[in-house]
Amino acid sequence: MCLLAFNWRPNHTTPLILVANRDEFHDRPALPMHWWSGSKGNNLEILAGQDLKAQGTWLGFNRSGRFAFLTNIRPGYIGVEGIRSRGEIPLLFLNSHDSLQQIAHALTENIDQYAGFNLIVGEPGRLFWMSSNSPELHPVEPGVHALSNDALDTPWPKVTLACQQMSEQSVQLETQLDGSGLLMDSAKSTDNELPDTGVPKDWERLLSSQLIISETYGTRSRCLFRLTDGQYDVVDQQLDNVGSVVTEQSFSWVVGG
């Protein structure tokens, strides 16, 4: 997953609204979001998409109300291969009854086994960010934030635009979880706005848009998430290689219900 925007308001009746895009090669097999069993014996059920190559996920939820969202880090990690798949990382949190701090501590001890990543993880009333470059759980400050393939709120043009979009649409998303247009801008940055993350210039251009469109690599799915008084509402959209939504599913549940 390569871009997400969220509004964190811990004292609000709708404390968290989040929209996330997953960018990936079109030929990498994956299943859309669905409920599947967690680790044997833990009685947890996970709602997540599933990468069929490495059997991990890029974002997910469990019935107890925990959630995790992963993005890769490009600067400093291009060409760096981890001996373990980053798709394991959300599952470490979703598959466990241990505290977020306990899981993060264990992850930190093995963090060099993964290529560069960011992780947003939380549960009702709490939200944290951690990364390969900042390997501790950092409480997220209330407000609007966005995350792509560098640190939280790194001001790449598409990240800045994502914050603006979330600020403008949060009220609408409280009642109507469609987020029309949010993270769906296909305009590329000008060359003088491009970051230098270690990929060739043509790839920097391709990756600079919120909605990435090409024959081989692009935005393949979109997740919209709203937490309201313990109710979880999730919309999963699957996109084709021209950026059109081809399927949509909705999920709702109440933690403890």
C-alpha positions as CSV (number, residue, x, y, z in Angstrom):
1,M,0.0,0.0,0.0
2,C,1.4,3.3,-1.0
3,L,-0.9,6.2,0.1
4,L,-3.3,6.8,3.0
5,A,-4.9,9.8,4.6
6,F,-6.8,9.9,7.9
7,N,-8.4,12.2,10.4
8,W,-7.7,11.2,14.0
9,R,-10.1,12.8,16.5
10,P,-9.9,10.7,19.7
11,N,-12.6,12.7,21.5
12,H,-15.0,12.8,18.6
13,T,-18.0,10.5,18.1
14,T,-16.3,9.5,14.9
15,P,-12.7,9.3,16.1
16,L,-11.1,7.9,13.0
17,I,-11.8,8.2,9.3
18,L,-9.2,6.8,6.9
19,V,-8.8,6.2,3.1
20,A,-6.0,4.1,1.7
21,N,-4.7,3.1,-1.8
22,R,-2.8,0.0,-2.5
23,D,-0.3,0.2,-5.4
24,E,1.2,-3.0,-6.8
25,F,2.2,-4.8,-10.0
26,H,-0.9,-6.0,-11.7
27,D,0.4,-9.5,-12.2
28,R,1.0,-10.1,-8.5
29,P,-1.8,-12.3,-7.4
30,A,-4.0,-11.2,-4.5
31,L,-7.5,-11.7,-3.0
32,P,-9.7,-8.7,-2.2
33,M,-10.7,-8.0,1.4
34,H,-12.5,-10.9,3.1
35,W,-12.8,-12.5,6.6
36,W,-10.2,-15.2,7.2
37,S,-8.9,-17.1,10.2
38,G,-6.0,-15.9,12.2
39,S,-3.3,-18.0,13.8
40,K,-4.5,-21.3,15.0
41,G,-5.8,-21.3,18.6
42,N,-6.2,-17.5,19.1
43,N,-9.9,-17.3,18.2
44,L,-9.3,-14.2,16.1
45,E,-10.8,-13.5,12.7
46,I,-9.2,-11.1,10.3
47,L,-10.7,-8.8,7.7
48,A,-8.0,-8.1,5.1
49,G,-6.9,-8.5,1.5
50,Q,-4.4,-11.3,1.0
51,D,-1.2,-11.3,-1.1
52,L,-1.2,-14.8,-2.6
53,K,2.6,-14.7,-3.3
54,A,3.8,-14.1,0.2
55,Q,0.5,-14.8,2.1
56,G,0.6,-11.5,3.9
57,T,-1.5,-8.3,3.8
58,W,-1.1,-4.6,3.4
59,L,-4.0,-3.6,5.7
60,G,-6.5,-5.3,7.9
61,F,-8.8,-5.4,11.0
62,N,-9.8,-8.0,13.5
63,R,-13.0,-8.6,15.4
64,S,-11.6,-7.2,18.6
65,G,-11.2,-3.8,17.0
66,R,-7.5,-3.8,16.2
67,F,-6.3,-2.5,12.8
68,A,-3.0,-2.2,10.9
69,F,-2.0,-0.4,7.7
70,L,1.4,-0.8,6.0
71,T,3.3,1.2,3.4
72,N,6.8,0.6,2.0
73,I,9.6,3.1,2.4
74,R,11.5,4.0,-0.8
75,P,14.3,6.4,0.2
76,G,17.3,4.4,1.4
77,Y,15.6,1.0,0.7
78,I,15.6,0.7,-3.1
79,G,17.2,-2.6,-3.9
80,V,17.1,-3.8,-0.3
81,E,15.5,-7.1,0.0
82,G,14.3,-8.4,3.4
83,I,14.6,-12.0,4.3
84,R,11.0,-11.9,5.5
85,S,7.9,-10.4,3.7
86,R,6.7,-7.0,5.0
87,G,3.2,-8.4,4.6
88,E,3.8,-10.4,7.8
89,I,3.9,-7.2,9.8
90,P,0.2,-6.3,10.0
91,L,-0.6,-9.9,10.8
92,L,1.8,-9.9,13.8
93,F,-0.6,-7.3,15.3
94,L,-3.9,-8.7,14.0
95,N,-3.2,-12.3,15.0
96,S,-2.3,-11.6,18.6
97,H,-4.0,-10.8,21.9
98,D,-0.7,-9.3,23.2
99,S,-0.5,-5.6,23.7
100,L,0.6,-3.3,20.8
101,Q,3.7,-2.4,22.8
102,Q,4.7,-6.1,23.3
103,I,4.3,-6.9,19.6
104,A,6.1,-3.8,18.6
105,H,9.0,-4.6,20.9
106,A,9.3,-8.1,19.5
107,L,9.1,-6.7,15.9
108,T,11.9,-4.2,16.7
109,E,14.2,-7.1,17.7
110,N,13.9,-8.5,14.2
111,I,13.3,-5.3,12.2
112,D,16.4,-5.7,10.1
113,Q,14.8,-8.9,8.5
114,Y,12.3,-6.7,6.6
115,A,12.8,-4.1,3.9
116,G,11.7,-0.5,4.7
117,F,8.2,-0.1,6.0
118,N,5.8,2.3,7.7
119,L,3.0,1.0,10.0
120,I,-0.1,2.7,11.3
121,V,-1.6,0.5,14.0
122,G,-4.3,1.0,16.6
123,E,-7.4,-0.1,18.4
124,P,-10.3,1.9,19.9
125,G,-9.0,5.0,21.6
126,R,-5.3,4.6,20.5
127,L,-3.4,5.2,17.3
128,F,0.4,4.8,16.6
129,W,2.9,5.1,13.9
130,M,6.2,3.3,13.6
131,S,8.7,2.6,10.8
132,S,12.0,0.9,9.9
133,N,13.7,4.3,10.5
134,S,11.8,5.1,13.7
135,P,11.2,1.7,15.3
136,E,9.1,2.6,18.3
137,L,5.4,3.1,18.6
138,H,4.8,6.9,18.4
139,P,1.3,8.1,19.4
140,V,-0.3,10.0,16.5
141,E,-1.2,13.5,17.3
142,P,-4.9,14.4,16.8
143,G,-5.6,15.9,13.4
144,V,-5.4,15.2,9.7
145,H,-2.4,13.2,8.5
146,A,-1.2,11.4,5.3
147,L,1.4,8.7,4.6
148,S,3.1,7.5,1.5
149,N,6.5,5.9,1.0
150,D,8.5,8.0,3.4
151,A,7.9,9.2,7.0
152,L,4.5,10.2,8.2
153,D,3.4,13.6,6.8
154,T,6.5,13.9,4.5
155,P,5.3,16.8,2.3
156,W,5.3,15.1,-1.2
157,P,2.7,16.8,-3.4
158,K,0.3,13.9,-3.4
159,V,0.6,13.7,0.4
160,T,-0.1,17.4,0.9
161,L,-3.1,17.0,-1.5
162,A,-4.3,14.0,0.5
163,C,-4.4,16.0,3.7
164,Q,-6.3,18.8,2.0
165,Q,-8.8,16.3,0.6
166,M,-9.3,14.6,3.9
167,S,-9.8,18.0,5.6
168,E,-12.5,19.0,3.1
169,Q,-14.3,15.6,3.1
170,S,-14.3,14.5,6.7
171,V,-17.7,15.8,7.5
172,Q,-19.2,14.1,4.5
173,L,-17.4,10.8,5.3
174,E,-19.0,10.8,8.8
175,T,-22.3,9.9,7.2
176,Q,-21.5,8.7,3.6
177,L,-18.5,6.5,3.3
178,D,-17.7,7.0,-0.4
179,G,-15.0,9.6,-0.4
180,S,-15.6,10.5,-4.0
181,G,-12.3,11.8,-5.4
182,L,-10.3,11.3,-2.3
183,L,-6.9,9.8,-3.3
184,M,-8.1,9.5,-6.8
185,D,-6.2,12.3,-8.5
186,S,-4.2,10.9,-11.5
187,A,-2.2,14.1,-12.2
188,K,1.5,13.6,-12.0
189,S,3.9,16.1,-10.3
190,T,6.1,18.3,-12.3
191,D,9.8,17.3,-12.5
192,N,10.9,20.0,-10.1
193,E,8.4,18.7,-7.5
194,L,9.5,15.1,-7.7
195,P,11.2,13.5,-4.7
196,D,14.5,11.7,-5.2
197,T,13.8,8.3,-3.7
198,G,16.3,6.2,-5.6
199,V,14.2,5.0,-8.5
200,P,14.6,6.2,-12.1
201,K,13.0,9.5,-13.1
202,D,10.3,7.9,-15.2
203,W,9.2,5.8,-12.2
204,E,9.3,8.9,-9.9
205,R,6.9,10.6,-12.4
206,L,4.6,7.5,-12.4
207,L,4.5,7.1,-8.7
208,S,3.9,10.9,-8.0
209,S,0.2,10.7,-8.7
210,Q,-2.3,9.6,-6.1
211,L,-4.0,7.2,-8.5
212,I,-1.3,5.4,-10.4
213,I,-2.2,4.1,-13.8
214,S,-0.1,2.0,-16.1
215,E,-0.3,-1.4,-17.8
216,T,2.1,-3.1,-15.5
217,Y,1.9,-1.3,-12.1
218,G,-0.8,0.8,-10.5
219,T,-3.4,1.5,-7.8
220,R,-5.2,-1.8,-7.5
221,S,-7.4,-1.3,-4.5
222,R,-8.9,1.4,-2.2
223,C,-10.1,1.0,1.4
224,L,-12.4,3.5,3.2
225,F,-12.7,3.1,6.9
226,R,-14.8,4.8,9.6
227,L,-14.9,4.2,13.3
228,T,-18.0,5.5,15.1
229,D,-18.9,4.8,18.7
230,G,-17.4,1.3,18.4
231,Q,-18.9,0.5,15.0
232,Y,-16.5,-0.3,12.3
233,D,-17.5,0.5,8.7
234,V,-15.2,-0.6,5.9
235,V,-15.5,-0.3,2.1
236,D,-13.2,-2.2,-0.2
237,Q,-12.9,-1.2,-3.8
238,Q,-10.9,-3.2,-6.5
239,L,-9.6,-1.1,-9.4
240,D,-8.5,-2.1,-12.9
241,N,-5.4,-1.0,-14.8
242,V,-7.1,2.2,-16.0
243,G,-8.1,3.3,-12.5
244,S,-11.8,2.3,-12.6
245,V,-13.6,0.7,-9.7
246,V,-14.7,-2.7,-10.9
247,T,-16.0,-4.3,-7.6
248,E,-17.0,-2.9,-4.2
249,Q,-17.7,-4.6,-0.9
250,S,-18.9,-3.2,2.4
251,F,-18.4,-4.6,5.9
252,S,-19.8,-3.4,9.2
253,W,-19.4,-4.8,12.8
254,V,-19.5,-3.6,16.3
255,V,-16.6,-4.4,18.7
256,G,-17.9,-6.6,21.4
257,G,-21.2,-7.1,19.4
